[in-house]
Amino acid sequence: MSGAQNHDWLLERYPELAVGGSTVRSYVKEIREIYQIEKKVTVRQYEAVPEQPMGKQLQVDWGETEQRTSDNKEIKLHFIAFVMAHSRQKYMEWQTRPFTTKDAIRCHEHAFQFYGGRTEEMVYDQDHLIAVSENAGQLLLTAEFQRYVSERKFKVHLCRRADPESKGMIENVVKYIKGNFADSRVFSDIEDWNQRALPSGSSNNEKKTSRSVSPRKATLTASLFAAFL
């Protein structure tokens, strides 16, 4: 675990704790040196993504992790992740079984509630939950997801294999979830797991993100979203 991850977890469990990130990093570094604990190196790749206007785009992707449980067993967990293209604000939701299209739609609604509305455009990979096939160069949505898109009236951008840069932001979020939030975390039950993943609750990472967004920007974002509700 990194110093930053330890700092996140400390503030997640003890919100009133007054300790800086540099203090925790220094302590973790000292412990590594004393006990000769090797640091796991993570290589981060950053994509050049065009700046998106507020309320314009939300990127979505799915993933899974293997976690150790409180009774020392292994469990596979599945998650859906969202990131706002303008503010980089993240949202995730987990479950113990593979996602269905109904699950994906339910989580979309939860994400819209968290963000305060929906965006004009949603960006996805060619996942089987939403895309069924390609016909004459056109990607076709599954019938269930197409009904949802028609009801919610947002644009869908499905990334092709030759166009990876258009979803670089969400790929970095998925890497963060696997390598930071879920890494070394012990699973007890899905309700507790999702509670800890809530950005507006116990997640210190989200507090950092929220502090970086000015009140004016937040007000403008809410106003833009209101038009799409």
Protein Blocks (a to p, Z undefined) as FASTA:
>chain_A
ZZklmmmmmmmmmmmlccdfklmmmmmmmmmmmnopacddddddddddddddehkbccdd
ddddddddfkopacdddddddddfklopacddddfbdcdfklmmmmmmmmmmmnopacfb
dcddddfklmnbdeehiacddfklmmmmmmnopacddddfklmmlmmmmmmmmmmmmmmm
mnopacfbfklmmmmmpmklmmmklmmmmmmpcfklmmmmmmmmmmmZZ
